[in-house]
Amino acid sequence: MTESPSLRNTSGKPTRKTLACCLAAAALASGAGLSVSAPAAHAEPSNYLFDFGSGPVEEGYIGVNATDAYSPEKRYGFNTPEHIANVPAKGTGAGSDAVRFLQFGTKSANTFDVDLKEGLYKVSVTLGDTSRASIAAEGVFQEMNLTGNGATASFEIPVTDGQLNLLVTEGKVGTAFTLSALEIEKVSRHPEMDPTIWVGGDSTVASYYPLETSVQGGWGQMLPQFVDPEAFDIRNIATGGQIARGFRNDGQLEAILQYIKPGDLFLLEMGINDTAAKNATTEAEFKEIMRDMVRQVAATGATPVLVTPQGRATDFVDGVHSSVNRWYRNSTVALAQEEGIPLVDLNVLASAYFTEIGPEATLALFMTGDTLHPNRAGAIELARLVAEDLARQGL
């Protein structure tokens, strides 16, 4: 499967210097008669490995118990340890135990805090036993709806105020929100995120875990397979069951607006759940909520891109797949024209592909007994279609 050539990097992101490169430069400077001072012994660390819970601490990790309060001397700890509990977990090593967040929410003060110098950091989390939970930091969502015990995810985040404030929060009401392990690695001393493609949408777009082996898939999860990582990072903020109003009002758009910048793309696919009677969203209301979101993103200097959802696997008539009147698609197409923004008409692109391969092969791209949700193979094909159309449009 070929990668989309115009999504490849020609100018490149700023090169990240390796430690070896920096050491070599220091040696050359020393040889030229310049003095290179060694860092002070008490210098603030830039990299951490934390193992949470009351069990044995994995070698090379710092053990963190639920009762460990933050202190300036340690430079890490829980802000409100009285709202944290030690719990077991079914994983191995650092994943054999965890802590549970008893208070949560993106704005909660019940955070795990780590002092960090200004810069860009890669944060990797491993959850404990939980069916679904999201990661928040700096008061906004970072990773959405991690599913299954021991789920892992990584993201990059700029730190500008000297401290990372992280917590595990609701992905599904009533589930346990747990954290087994945390790795923090400094990427750059400059707190600037790389060019990023932000993705918003519903269950046909969302990520499923484990990310590399999940049976179900969303095209946002598979998009990195078709995008040069040296050109763009991908941040998938899509979640199952989501509607346009919920994405705008309940924290997902807020997370994107906090970080999105000129040069970034925002791919937004909605409509499947908005059309459901239980969500009480008329087509006119849907269109105006979508308009509001793309205008807010455009105001940052980033490029919003509307994406129409694919149809059902069974939308065949006489061997031709078509679903152009599903999911408020016509309003999405009209909105893109009215706002003068790019459109990836995945609905039509997917139908052309499904028609080409036929009904039986199309059904094989969806979850068993399910004509709406793609499996991993189906999500890969949808991601390919999205990436190819972005490339065609020069995005």
DAGI-V222001 format. One record per residue. RES is the residue in one letter. PHI is phi in whole degrees, 0 to 359 (* if undefined). Layout:
res=[RES RES]
phi=[PHI PHI]
This chain:
res=[M T E S P S L R N T S G K P T R K T L A C C L A A A A L A S G A G L S V S A P A A H A E P S N Y L F D F G S G P V E E G Y I G V N A T D A Y S P E K R Y G F N T P E H I A N V P A K G T G A G S D A V R F L Q F G T K S A N T F D V D L K E G L Y K V S V T L G D T S R A S I A A E G V F Q E M N L T G N G A T A S F E I P V T D G Q L N L L V T E G K V G T A F T L S A L E I E K V S R H P E M D P T I W V G G D S T V A S Y Y P L E T S V Q G G W G Q M L P Q F V D P E A F D I R N I A T G G Q I A R G F R N D G Q L E A I L Q Y I K P G D L F L L E M G I N D T A A K N A T T E A E F K E I M R D M V R Q V A A T G A T P V L V T P Q G R A T D F V D G V H S S V N R W Y R N S T V A L A Q E E G I P L V D L N V L A S A Y F T E I G P E A T L A L F M T G D T L H P N R A G A I E L A R L V A E D L A R Q G L]
phi=[* 279 269 286 296 280 268 281 273 253 271 86 282 306 293 267 290 278 299 299 297 296 295 297 297 295 296 296 297 296 294 275 93 269 266 245 279 288 296 296 297 262 302 292 297 252 235 219 232 246 242 265 118 261 277 301 268 297 302 89 257 264 283 230 271 301 272 283 278 296 216 300 290 284 75 205 145 277 291 227 299 294 250 233 227 284 219 284 214 270 279 242 59 297 271 276 207 197 241 247 274 274 240 206 117 301 263 294 274 276 244 263 251 225 289 219 293 306 165 255 234 264 245 240 242 235 277 268 275 199 279 197 205 247 254 237 206 55 83 222 297 240 226 254 50 292 242 90 299 73 298 234 201 226 207 258 213 279 245 238 247 87 205 265 240 234 208 258 222 294 249 211 301 98 269 278 248 235 223 263 211 216 241 236 229 286 263 205 281 265 280 236 287 292 309 226 260 267 235 238 170 245 293 279 247 294 269 233 242 297 303 273 223 300 287 276 211 242 293 294 294 269 303 303 295 242 234 296 296 278 262 216 275 242 237 265 253 288 217 297 78 283 240 301 297 294 298 286 264 251 114 287 296 303 298 294 296 292 241 296 209 305 97 277 246 234 267 234 240 219 131 299 278 297 281 289 302 296 268 47 241 289 296 295 296 304 299 287 294 298 300 300 294 292 291 297 291 300 294 278 94 280 252 282 228 273 232 269 288 292 277 278 299 263 280 251 225 53 82 249 268 208 214 294 257 269 59 58 303 300 288 295 297 296 297 300 293 295 270 66 241 295 229 255 275 299 304 285 299 294 298 298 292 296 298 297 269 93 300 293 293 296 301 291 269 243 300 302 73 223 263 249 265 291 276 301 296 295 297 297 294 295 298 299 297 298 297 296 286 299 297 302 272 74 265]
